[in-house]
Amino acid sequence: MPNASLDRKKLKCKFDYCTGKSNDLADPSLWPRTQEYKRRLSGGTRAVAAADISRLPKASGYYVTRKYDGEFGFLVWDGKSILTINPNGTVRVGLPCLDEAGELLKKAKVKSCMLGVEYYVKEGLTAAHPVQQIVSILRNPSSKKELDRVGLAVFDVAENEGKAVGSVADVFRLLDKWFAKGKLVHPVEYRKTDKIDGVLEAFNDWVVGEGSEGLVVRNDKVGTFKIKARHTLDCAVIGFSEGTEGRKEMLHDLLVAIVRKDGTFQELTRVGGGFTEQQ
């Protein structure tokens, strides 16, 4: 069973919201478990271009979820305390959406659980750079009112009272049961469909029509797929970083740039996904 307590004297706080590091946790195993969960999540998800939706395997029981353009967190609830950790080891407590999640889990009499969540800007989001907007608030909120703009979309139940959850249907049954009445915290928006046309319809509604980042499509029999509009860009690799601990001497991410007409490099972004273990 997880232990979500931590040394609050070491936290950096602004208003009622506090952040810390993994070594502030009473349970040192939570950070490695967060990293392992994220690796399994990424490794078990296949990327599919929007143009290839029709090529998805034919199967019943697809759960199609809206992909939120935010910051991933691994939520830990031990029956009394609640927090999130991200793969970099940052711990977050005291956000209004997180406190609401704890109240709802307590009301549902959940003894403990570990959940996959996404922080995102729920109110006042502008069209440009959604990730940067949520990261800016989480790093340095300007007011308590700004913290109320942070939403928490819950997309997975990694563990419920010490046990794995059997099926995708069970995951969404629990999420609906626990968070359907939430205001700042809620189950990720989803649809159930038995036809590929239903996946395409969700893509057209959410991504094309409303500008969402993409879809995540889950099925117990054929796996998990991430669907986005595909854009191709030729970049130069100008740097890289290595992994740590169990992934030492392995690639962590690449730093890429675009090349200007005068031959200079414009730094673009880091690329940390899509690599196989062999690569």
BAPA-321255 format. One record per residue (C-alpha): y negated, x negated, z negated; residue number from 1. Coordinates in pm, 1 decimal, decimal comma, always signed. Layout:
REM BAPA-321255
<node yy="Y" xx="X" zz="Z" pos="NUM"/>
...
END
This chain:
REM BAPA-321255
<node yy="+0,0" xx="+0,0" zz="+0,0" pos="1"/>
<node yy="-342,8" xx="-142,4" zz="+89,5" pos="2"/>
<node yy="-606,3" xx="-237,9" zz="-166,1" pos="3"/>
<node yy="-960,5" xx="-164,4" zz="-43,6" pos="4"/>
<node yy="-1146,4" xx="-310,0" zz="-342,7" pos="5"/>
<node yy="-1369,8" xx="-615,6" zz="-304,5" pos="6"/>
<node yy="-1613,6" xx="-840,2" zz="-490,7" pos="7"/>
<node yy="-1939,9" xx="-649,3" zz="-453,9" pos="8"/>
<node yy="-2141,7" xx="-934,7" zz="-608,1" pos="9"/>
<node yy="-2086,9" xx="-1136,9" zz="-290,3" pos="10"/>
<node yy="-2196,5" xx="-862,5" zz="-51,5" pos="11"/>
<node yy="-2526,7" xx="-852,9" zz="+134,2" pos="12"/>
<node yy="-2679,9" xx="-509,1" zz="+90,8" pos="13"/>
<node yy="-2961,4" xx="-315,1" zz="+251,6" pos="14"/>
<node yy="-3017,3" xx="+33,5" zz="+118,1" pos="15"/>
<node yy="-2666,7" xx="+156,0" zz="+18,3" pos="16"/>
<node yy="-2500,7" xx="-25,7" zz="+308,8" pos="17"/>
<node yy="-2334,3" xx="-360,3" zz="+241,8" pos="18"/>
<node yy="-2152,2" xx="-622,4" zz="+447,6" pos="19"/>
<node yy="-1927,4" xx="-907,0" zz="+342,2" pos="20"/>
<node yy="-1658,5" xx="-1143,0" zz="+461,6" pos="21"/>
<node yy="-1281,3" xx="-1128,8" zz="+453,0" pos="22"/>
<node yy="-1265,6" xx="-1371,4" zz="+159,5" pos="23"/>
<node yy="-1451,1" xx="-1112,2" zz="-51,1" pos="24"/>
<node yy="-1149,8" xx="-878,3" zz="-28,3" pos="25"/>
<node yy="-913,9" xx="-829,0" zz="-319,5" pos="26"/>
<node yy="-626,5" xx="-807,1" zz="-69,6" pos="27"/>
<node yy="-636,7" xx="-1121,3" zz="+151,0" pos="28"/>
<node yy="-376,3" xx="-977,2" zz="+388,7" pos="29"/>
<node yy="-614,2" xx="-714,0" zz="+527,7" pos="30"/>
<node yy="-794,0" xx="-945,9" zz="+769,4" pos="31"/>
<node yy="-474,7" xx="-1083,6" zz="+932,0" pos="32"/>
<node yy="-344,0" xx="-728,1" zz="+955,5" pos="33"/>
<node yy="-667,3" xx="-625,9" zz="+1128,7" pos="34"/>
<node yy="-634,1" xx="-909,9" zz="+1380,1" pos="35"/>
<node yy="-268,7" xx="-833,1" zz="+1443,9" pos="36"/>
<node yy="-340,9" xx="-463,0" zz="+1493,8" pos="37"/>
<node yy="-617,3" xx="-542,2" zz="+1744,8" pos="38"/>
<node yy="-390,0" xx="-785,3" zz="+1931,8" pos="39"/>
<node yy="-111,2" xx="-526,0" zz="+1954,4" pos="40"/>
<node yy="-360,0" xx="-263,2" zz="+2064,2" pos="41"/>
<node yy="-503,9" xx="-483,3" zz="+2339,0" pos="42"/>
<node yy="-168,6" xx="-625,5" zz="+2444,8" pos="43"/>
<node yy="-9,3" xx="-282,7" zz="+2472,3" pos="44"/>
<node yy="-286,9" xx="-132,5" zz="+2684,2" pos="45"/>
<node yy="-282,4" xx="-163,4" zz="+3061,7" pos="46"/>
<node yy="-608,5" xx="-158,0" zz="+3256,1" pos="47"/>
<node yy="-625,0" xx="+87,8" zz="+3545,6" pos="48"/>
<node yy="-910,3" xx="+132,4" zz="+3791,1" pos="49"/>
<node yy="-1043,7" xx="+483,2" zz="+3839,9" pos="50"/>
<node yy="-928,8" xx="+474,0" zz="+4201,9" pos="51"/>
<node yy="-568,5" xx="+424,9" zz="+4082,5" pos="52"/>
<node yy="-546,8" xx="+721,7" zz="+3843,1" pos="53"/>
<node yy="-314,8" xx="+900,0" zz="+4088,5" pos="54"/>
<node yy="-68,6" xx="+610,7" zz="+4047,0" pos="55"/>
<node yy="-13,0" xx="+674,0" zz="+3676,0" pos="56"/>
<node yy="+352,8" xx="+750,2" zz="+3599,0" pos="57"/>
<node yy="+433,0" xx="+1120,0" zz="+3613,2" pos="58"/>
<node yy="+508,0" xx="+1234,9" zz="+3259,3" pos="59"/>
<node yy="+434,4" xx="+1521,9" zz="+3024,4" pos="60"/>
<node yy="+243,4" xx="+1477,4" zz="+2700,8" pos="61"/>
<node yy="-53,0" xx="+1264,5" zz="+2806,7" pos="62"/>
<node yy="-331,9" xx="+1239,8" zz="+2548,2" pos="63"/>
<node yy="-659,5" xx="+1154,2" zz="+2720,6" pos="64"/>
<node yy="-937,8" xx="+1026,7" zz="+2495,0" pos="65"/>
<node yy="-1302,1" xx="+950,1" zz="+2556,7" pos="66"/>
<node yy="-1377,1" xx="+577,1" zz="+2524,2" pos="67"/>
<node yy="-1677,2" xx="+511,0" zz="+2302,1" pos="68"/>
<node yy="-1894,5" xx="+208,9" zz="+2379,7" pos="69"/>
<node yy="-1923,2" xx="+75,6" zz="+2025,4" pos="70"/>
<node yy="-1784,2" xx="-167,4" zz="+1767,5" pos="71"/>
<node yy="-1416,4" xx="-161,9" zz="+1671,0" pos="72"/>
<node yy="-1323,9" xx="-139,0" zz="+1305,3" pos="73"/>
<node yy="-999,1" xx="-124,1" zz="+1106,8" pos="74"/>
<node yy="-1048,0" xx="+135,0" zz="+833,8" pos="75"/>
<node yy="-867,5" xx="+89,2" zz="+501,8" pos="76"/>
<node yy="-841,2" xx="+369,1" zz="+242,8" pos="77"/>
<node yy="-644,5" xx="+318,3" zz="-80,8" pos="78"/>
<node yy="-707,0" xx="+656,4" zz="-241,2" pos="79"/>
<node yy="-1025,2" xx="+542,8" zz="-418,4" pos="80"/>
<node yy="-1213,8" xx="+293,0" zz="-203,2" pos="81"/>
<node yy="-1284,4" xx="+274,7" zz="+168,8" pos="82"/>
<node yy="-1403,0" xx="-3,7" zz="+398,4" pos="83"/>
<node yy="-1369,6" xx="-134,9" zz="+751,3" pos="84"/>
<node yy="-1292,6" xx="-484,6" zz="+876,5" pos="85"/>
<node yy="-1344,0" xx="-615,7" zz="+1226,4" pos="86"/>
<node yy="-1137,0" xx="-893,1" zz="+1388,8" pos="87"/>
<node yy="-1411,0" xx="-1148,9" zz="+1310,4" pos="88"/>
<node yy="-1365,8" xx="-1081,7" zz="+938,3" pos="89"/>
<node yy="-1681,9" xx="-876,4" zz="+875,5" pos="90"/>
<node yy="-1634,2" xx="-612,0" zz="+605,0" pos="91"/>
<node yy="-1852,2" xx="-299,9" zz="+596,9" pos="92"/>
<node yy="-1898,9" xx="-47,5" zz="+312,6" pos="93"/>
<node yy="-2155,9" xx="+213,8" zz="+219,3" pos="94"/>
<node yy="-2233,5" xx="+360,3" zz="+561,0" pos="95"/>
<node yy="-2288,6" xx="+738,7" zz="+543,9" pos="96"/>
<node yy="-2017,1" xx="+798,5" zz="+805,9" pos="97"/>
<node yy="-1774,6" xx="+580,9" zz="+609,8" pos="98"/>
<node yy="-1852,2" xx="+753,7" zz="+280,2" pos="99"/>
<node yy="-1796,3" xx="+1089,5" zz="+449,9" pos="100"/>
<node yy="-1457,9" xx="+967,3" zz="+577,5" pos="101"/>
<node yy="-1357,1" xx="+874,8" zz="+222,0" pos="102"/>
<node yy="-1461,2" xx="+1217,3" zz="+91,4" pos="103"/>
<node yy="-1258,5" xx="+1395,5" zz="+359,4" pos="104"/>
<node yy="-949,7" xx="+1179,1" zz="+299,6" pos="105"/>
<node yy="-974,8" xx="+1241,0" zz="-73,8" pos="106"/>
<node yy="-1007,8" xx="+1615,1" zz="-15,1" pos="107"/>
<node yy="-700,0" xx="+1602,1" zz="+209,5" pos="108"/>
<node yy="-514,1" xx="+1423,9" zz="-73,5" pos="109"/>
<node yy="-431,8" xx="+1122,7" zz="+141,5" pos="110"/>
<node yy="-308,5" xx="+848,9" zz="-91,9" pos="111"/>
<node yy="-365,5" xx="+565,7" zz="+151,4" pos="112"/>
<node yy="-405,3" xx="+501,4" zz="+522,5" pos="113"/>
<node yy="-515,9" xx="+244,3" zz="+778,4" pos="114"/>
<node yy="-697,3" xx="+372,1" zz="+1086,2" pos="115"/>
<node yy="-835,6" xx="+247,6" zz="+1416,6" pos="116"/>
<node yy="-1203,0" xx="+348,8" zz="+1443,3" pos="117"/>
<node yy="-1508,3" xx="+289,5" zz="+1658,5" pos="118"/>
<node yy="-1865,3" xx="+274,7" zz="+1529,7" pos="119"/>
<node yy="-2114,7" xx="+411,2" zz="+1782,2" pos="120"/>
<node yy="-2468,0" xx="+548,6" zz="+1798,5" pos="121"/>
<node yy="-2425,6" xx="+921,5" zz="+1748,5" pos="122"/>
<node yy="-2791,4" xx="+1025,8" zz="+1754,6" pos="123"/>
<node yy="-3076,7" xx="+886,4" zz="+1962,8" pos="124"/>
<node yy="-2868,1" xx="+673,1" zz="+2198,3" pos="125"/>
<node yy="-3050,4" xx="+545,9" zz="+2505,3" pos="126"/>
<node yy="-2874,4" xx="+481,1" zz="+2834,6" pos="127"/>
<node yy="-2906,7" xx="+101,2" zz="+2835,7" pos="128"/>
<node yy="-2665,0" xx="-125,5" zz="+2645,8" pos="129"/>
<node yy="-2496,9" xx="+115,6" zz="+2396,6" pos="130"/>
<node yy="-2299,6" xx="-166,9" zz="+2232,2" pos="131"/>
<node yy="-2614,2" xx="-366,8" zz="+2160,9" pos="132"/>
<node yy="-2772,9" xx="-60,7" zz="+2002,3" pos="133"/>
<node yy="-2490,7" xx="-5,7" zz="+1751,5" pos="134"/>
<node yy="-2459,1" xx="-378,5" zz="+1678,6" pos="135"/>
<node yy="-2833,3" xx="-395,2" zz="+1608,8" pos="136"/>
<node yy="-2812,7" xx="-113,9" zz="+1353,9" pos="137"/>
<node yy="-2502,5" xx="-252,6" zz="+1185,1" pos="138"/>
<node yy="-2654,6" xx="-599,3" zz="+1155,7" pos="139"/>
<node yy="-3002,0" xx="-503,6" zz="+1038,1" pos="140"/>
<node yy="-3079,6" xx="-133,6" zz="+984,6" pos="141"/>
<node yy="-3450,3" xx="-58,6" zz="+961,8" pos="142"/>
<node yy="-3414,1" xx="+246,1" zz="+736,4" pos="143"/>
<node yy="-3167,8" xx="+479,9" zz="+566,0" pos="144"/>
<node yy="-3242,0" xx="+732,0" zz="+839,2" pos="145"/>
<node yy="-3123,2" xx="+484,5" zz="+1100,1" pos="146"/>
<node yy="-2786,6" xx="+457,0" zz="+921,5" pos="147"/>
<node yy="-2745,5" xx="+833,6" zz="+964,6" pos="148"/>
<node yy="-2740,8" xx="+773,3" zz="+1341,6" pos="149"/>
<node yy="-2411,6" xx="+582,2" zz="+1315,0" pos="150"/>
<node yy="-2104,8" xx="+786,7" zz="+1404,1" pos="151"/>
<node yy="-1741,4" xx="+700,4" zz="+1339,7" pos="152"/>
<node yy="-1483,7" xx="+805,7" zz="+1599,6" pos="153"/>
<node yy="-1126,4" xx="+776,4" zz="+1466,9" pos="154"/>
<node yy="-869,3" xx="+715,0" zz="+1739,7" pos="155"/>
<node yy="-549,2" xx="+597,6" zz="+1571,0" pos="156"/>
<node yy="-341,3" xx="+610,1" zz="+1253,8" pos="157"/>
<node yy="-188,8" xx="+265,6" zz="+1213,9" pos="158"/>
<node yy="-32,2" xx="+356,6" zz="+879,6" pos="159"/>
<node yy="-17,3" xx="+667,5" zz="+660,9" pos="160"/>
<node yy="+82,2" xx="+616,8" zz="+296,8" pos="161"/>
<node yy="+268,9" xx="+297,6" zz="+381,4" pos="162"/>
<node yy="+454,8" xx="+433,3" zz="+684,2" pos="163"/>
<node yy="+400,7" xx="+412,8" zz="+1059,4" pos="164"/>
<node yy="+323,5" xx="+736,8" zz="+1242,4" pos="165"/>
<node yy="+597,8" xx="+845,3" zz="+1480,2" pos="166"/>
<node yy="+423,5" xx="+980,8" zz="+1789,1" pos="167"/>
<node yy="+87,0" xx="+1021,8" zz="+1958,1" pos="168"/>
<node yy="+106,7" xx="+1395,5" zz="+1885,2" pos="169"/>
<node yy="+151,3" xx="+1316,9" zz="+1513,9" pos="170"/>
<node yy="-150,4" xx="+1084,7" zz="+1523,4" pos="171"/>
<node yy="-380,9" xx="+1354,3" zz="+1658,3" pos="172"/>
<node yy="-232,2" xx="+1618,7" zz="+1431,5" pos="173"/>
<node yy="-328,6" xx="+1405,6" zz="+1130,6" pos="174"/>
<node yy="-672,3" xx="+1316,6" zz="+1267,4" pos="175"/>
<node yy="-751,4" xx="+1684,0" zz="+1329,2" pos="176"/>
<node yy="-624,7" xx="+1776,8" zz="+984,5" pos="177"/>
<node yy="-829,6" xx="+1509,5" zz="+807,8" pos="178"/>
<node yy="-1153,5" xx="+1488,0" zz="+1007,8" pos="179"/>
<node yy="-1202,4" xx="+1808,3" zz="+1211,1" pos="180"/>
<node yy="-1474,6" xx="+1924,7" zz="+971,0" pos="181"/>
<node yy="-1658,4" xx="+1592,6" zz="+967,3" pos="182"/>
<node yy="-2016,4" xx="+1557,9" zz="+1084,5" pos="183"/>
<node yy="-2065,4" xx="+1181,6" zz="+1113,0" pos="184"/>
<node yy="-1692,7" xx="+1102,8" zz="+1125,1" pos="185"/>
<node yy="-1458,0" xx="+1284,0" zz="+1361,3" pos="186"/>
<node yy="-1139,4" xx="+1244,7" zz="+1566,9" pos="187"/>
<node yy="-1206,2" xx="+1082,6" zz="+1901,7" pos="188"/>
<node yy="-1262,5" xx="+1351,7" zz="+2163,4" pos="189"/>
<node yy="-934,0" xx="+1415,6" zz="+2343,9" pos="190"/>
<node yy="-744,2" xx="+1642,8" zz="+2580,0" pos="191"/>
<node yy="-372,1" xx="+1695,5" zz="+2616,3" pos="192"/>
<node yy="-236,6" xx="+1727,3" zz="+2970,4" pos="193"/>
<node yy="+99,1" xx="+1723,9" zz="+3143,6" pos="194"/>
<node yy="-44,9" xx="+1644,4" zz="+3485,9" pos="195"/>
<node yy="-222,7" xx="+1345,1" zz="+3636,6" pos="196"/>
<node yy="-485,8" xx="+1586,0" zz="+3769,4" pos="197"/>
<node yy="-583,8" xx="+1648,1" zz="+3407,4" pos="198"/>
<node yy="-656,5" xx="+1276,2" zz="+3360,7" pos="199"/>
<node yy="-869,4" xx="+1273,6" zz="+3675,7" pos="200"/>
<node yy="-1057,6" xx="+1581,8" zz="+3559,2" pos="201"/>
<node yy="-1137,2" xx="+1417,9" zz="+3225,4" pos="202"/>
<node yy="-1260,4" xx="+1105,1" zz="+3405,1" pos="203"/>
<node yy="-1490,5" xx="+1309,8" zz="+3626,9" pos="204"/>
<node yy="-1623,1" xx="+1509,4" zz="+3330,5" pos="205"/>
<node yy="-1674,0" xx="+1231,8" zz="+3075,6" pos="206"/>
<node yy="-1726,7" xx="+913,7" zz="+3276,8" pos="207"/>
<node yy="-1880,7" xx="+1031,8" zz="+3603,8" pos="208"/>
<node yy="-2058,3" xx="+1337,3" zz="+3463,6" pos="209"/>
<node yy="-2164,3" xx="+1219,1" zz="+3117,9" pos="210"/>
<node yy="-2172,4" xx="+840,7" zz="+3152,7" pos="211"/>
<node yy="-1902,2" xx="+751,0" zz="+2900,6" pos="212"/>
<node yy="-1758,9" xx="+400,1" zz="+2916,7" pos="213"/>
<node yy="-1411,6" xx="+511,9" zz="+3022,7" pos="214"/>
<node yy="-1087,8" xx="+674,8" zz="+2909,4" pos="215"/>
<node yy="-787,2" xx="+573,1" zz="+2703,4" pos="216"/>
<node yy="-470,3" xx="+755,0" zz="+2807,5" pos="217"/>
<node yy="-169,6" xx="+752,0" zz="+2573,7" pos="218"/>
<node yy="+186,0" xx="+869,7" zz="+2625,2" pos="219"/>
<node yy="+488,5" xx="+801,9" zz="+2405,3" pos="220"/>
<node yy="+720,0" xx="+746,1" zz="+2702,6" pos="221"/>
<node yy="+511,9" xx="+549,5" zz="+2953,7" pos="222"/>
<node yy="+258,4" xx="+368,2" zz="+2735,5" pos="223"/>
<node yy="-118,1" xx="+335,6" zz="+2699,5" pos="224"/>
<node yy="-374,5" xx="+290,1" zz="+2976,2" pos="225"/>
<node yy="-746,1" xx="+206,4" zz="+2974,4" pos="226"/>
<node yy="-932,1" xx="+354,0" zz="+3269,8" pos="227"/>
<node yy="-1278,2" xx="+242,6" zz="+3378,6" pos="228"/>
<node yy="-1480,7" xx="+231,4" zz="+3694,4" pos="229"/>
<node yy="-1414,9" xx="-113,5" zz="+3841,8" pos="230"/>
<node yy="-1694,7" xx="-347,6" zz="+3945,7" pos="231"/>
<node yy="-1624,1" xx="-690,0" zz="+4095,9" pos="232"/>
<node yy="-1850,1" xx="-986,1" zz="+4022,0" pos="233"/>
<node yy="-1797,2" xx="-1353,2" zz="+4109,2" pos="234"/>
<node yy="-1888,4" xx="-1574,8" zz="+3813,9" pos="235"/>
<node yy="-1878,7" xx="-1941,1" zz="+3719,8" pos="236"/>
<node yy="-1695,3" xx="-2046,2" zz="+3402,7" pos="237"/>
<node yy="-1937,2" xx="-2259,6" zz="+3200,2" pos="238"/>
<node yy="-1753,6" xx="-2276,4" zz="+2867,6" pos="239"/>
<node yy="-1461,4" xx="-2160,6" zz="+2657,9" pos="240"/>
<node yy="-1348,1" xx="-2135,1" zz="+2295,9" pos="241"/>
<node yy="-1006,9" xx="-2179,3" zz="+2136,7" pos="242"/>
<node yy="-824,3" xx="-1948,7" zz="+1900,9" pos="243"/>
<node yy="-764,2" xx="-2016,6" zz="+1532,0" pos="244"/>
<node yy="-464,0" xx="-2014,0" zz="+1297,4" pos="245"/>
<node yy="-159,8" xx="-1880,9" zz="+1488,7" pos="246"/>
<node yy="-350,6" xx="-1894,3" zz="+1817,9" pos="247"/>
<node yy="-479,8" xx="-2249,4" zz="+1779,0" pos="248"/>
<node yy="-492,1" xx="-2447,3" zz="+2106,3" pos="249"/>
<node yy="-483,2" xx="-2116,5" zz="+2297,0" pos="250"/>
<node yy="-770,3" xx="-1960,9" zz="+2489,8" pos="251"/>
<node yy="-987,1" xx="-1723,0" zz="+2287,8" pos="252"/>
<node yy="-1257,4" xx="-1642,1" zz="+2543,5" pos="253"/>
<node yy="-1452,9" xx="-1773,6" zz="+2841,4" pos="254"/>
<node yy="-1829,1" xx="-1800,6" zz="+2879,8" pos="255"/>
<node yy="-1931,2" xx="-1704,9" zz="+3232,8" pos="256"/>
<node yy="-2252,5" xx="-1715,7" zz="+3432,2" pos="257"/>
<node yy="-2386,6" xx="-1601,3" zz="+3765,1" pos="258"/>
<node yy="-2524,9" xx="-1863,2" zz="+4002,6" pos="259"/>
<node yy="-2879,9" xx="-1815,8" zz="+4127,8" pos="260"/>
<node yy="-2987,3" xx="-1896,5" zz="+4482,7" pos="261"/>
<node yy="-3151,3" xx="-2218,6" zz="+4360,3" pos="262"/>
<node yy="-2819,5" xx="-2335,5" zz="+4210,7" pos="263"/>
<node yy="-2909,4" xx="-2272,2" zz="+3845,7" pos="264"/>
<node yy="-2683,1" xx="-2077,3" zz="+3610,0" pos="265"/>
<node yy="-2777,3" xx="-1750,3" zz="+3440,0" pos="266"/>
<node yy="-2553,7" xx="-1704,0" zz="+3136,0" pos="267"/>
<node yy="-2390,2" xx="-1360,7" zz="+3159,7" pos="268"/>
<node yy="-2128,4" xx="-1281,5" zz="+2894,4" pos="269"/>
<node yy="-1808,8" xx="-1377,9" zz="+2719,1" pos="270"/>
<node yy="-1475,7" xx="-1261,9" zz="+2859,1" pos="271"/>
<node yy="-1208,5" xx="-1230,2" zz="+2592,5" pos="272"/>
<node yy="-968,6" xx="-966,4" zz="+2726,0" pos="273"/>
<node yy="-713,7" xx="-932,7" zz="+3002,5" pos="274"/>
<node yy="-533,1" xx="-1263,5" zz="+2949,0" pos="275"/>
<node yy="-158,2" xx="-1278,8" zz="+2898,6" pos="276"/>
<node yy="+1,1" xx="-1506,3" zz="+2637,5" pos="277"/>
<node yy="+110,3" xx="-1741,3" zz="+2916,0" pos="278"/>
<node yy="-238,3" xx="-1758,9" zz="+3064,5" pos="279"/>
END
